[in-house]
Amino acid sequence: QVQLVESGGGLVQPGGSLRLSCVASRSMWTYDPVTWYRLAPGKQRELVASITTPIGTTDYADFAKRRFTISSDNLKNTVYLQMNSLKPEDTAVYYCQYRLTRGQGTQVTVSS
């Protein structure tokens, strides 16, 4: 079973950027998508973005369009989430999921 490890979170001011990484213990080069989710206190889990690595098909939540970009480096078994123009409401734990496996998440805090 694949293992996933996220990193790249942190504290950033509004308008700032972060790049999150999701590193897998083995290849995710299949037609199962890799998905970034986020979970904020008191809120339901939200899908942020997904990518199907062999064909590069991507999908974004409305709030992520034009600000976030999902990409993959299949040689590194890594999926990235580039987040720009961050807002306080983007504060959450972000985690990636592939098939039934989810990572431990990385905290993103947007605050001045």
C-alpha positions in Angstrom: 0.0 0.0 0.0 1.3 3.4 -0.9 2.3 5.9 1.8 1.9 9.6 1.3 3.8 12.4 3.0 2.8 16.1 2.7 5.0 19.1 3.3 5.3 22.7 2.5 2.7 24.2 4.8 3.3 27.1 7.1 2.3 30.6 8.1 2.0 33.1 5.3 0.5 36.6 5.1 -2.6 37.3 3.0 -1.6 37.5 -0.7 1.4 35.2 -0.2 2.2 31.9 -1.8 3.0 28.4 -0.7 3.8 25.2 -2.6 2.7 22.0 -1.0 4.2 18.6 -1.9 2.7 15.2 -1.7 5.4 12.5 -1.9 4.4 8.9 -2.5 6.4 5.8 -1.5 5.8 4.4 -5.0 4.5 5.5 -8.3 1.1 6.9 -8.7 1.2 6.7 -12.4 -2.3 5.3 -12.9 -5.7 6.6 -13.9 -6.7 6.9 -10.3 -6.5 10.6 -9.5 -4.4 12.2 -6.8 -6.5 14.7 -4.9 -5.7 17.5 -2.5 -8.3 18.1 0.2 -8.5 20.6 3.0 -10.1 20.5 6.4 -10.6 23.6 8.5 -11.9 23.6 12.1 -15.7 23.5 12.2 -16.0 23.0 8.5 -16.5 20.0 6.2 -13.7 18.6 4.2 -13.3 20.3 0.8 -11.9 19.0 -2.4 -9.2 21.5 -3.5 -7.8 20.0 -6.7 -7.1 16.7 -8.4 -4.8 15.4 -11.1 -4.8 12.2 -13.2 -1.1 11.8 -13.7 -0.8 9.8 -17.0 -2.9 12.3 -18.9 -2.4 15.4 -16.8 -6.2 16.0 -16.4 -6.8 18.4 -13.6 -9.9 19.6 -11.7 -10.3 22.4 -9.3 -12.8 23.6 -6.7 -14.3 27.0 -7.7 -12.3 28.7 -4.9 -9.1 27.3 -6.2 -9.5 28.2 -9.8 -7.1 31.0 -11.0 -5.2 30.8 -7.7 -4.0 27.2 -7.2 -2.2 24.9 -9.6 -1.8 21.2 -9.2 1.0 19.4 -11.0 3.0 16.2 -10.8 6.5 15.0 -11.2 6.2 11.3 -11.9 9.9 10.6 -11.7 9.8 11.9 -8.1 6.4 10.3 -7.3 5.3 13.8 -6.2 2.2 15.9 -6.7 2.4 19.6 -6.0 -0.1 22.2 -5.1 1.0 25.7 -5.8 -1.1 28.2 -4.0 -1.0 31.9 -4.8 -3.0 34.9 -3.6 -3.7 33.1 -0.3 -6.6 34.4 1.8 -7.3 33.9 5.5 -10.2 31.5 4.6 -7.6 29.2 3.0 -6.4 28.4 6.5 -6.7 24.6 6.9 -4.9 21.3 7.1 -4.2 20.2 3.5 -3.7 16.6 2.8 -3.5 14.5 -0.3 -5.2 11.3 -1.1 -4.6 8.5 -3.6 -7.0 5.7 -3.8 -7.8 4.9 -0.2 -4.6 6.3 1.3 -4.4 9.7 2.8 -1.4 11.5 4.2 -1.1 13.1 7.6 -1.6 16.6 6.2 0.3 19.9 6.4 -1.0 23.0 8.2 -1.5 26.1 6.2 -2.2 29.3 8.1 -2.9 32.6 6.3 -2.8 35.5 8.7 -1.3 38.9 9.1 
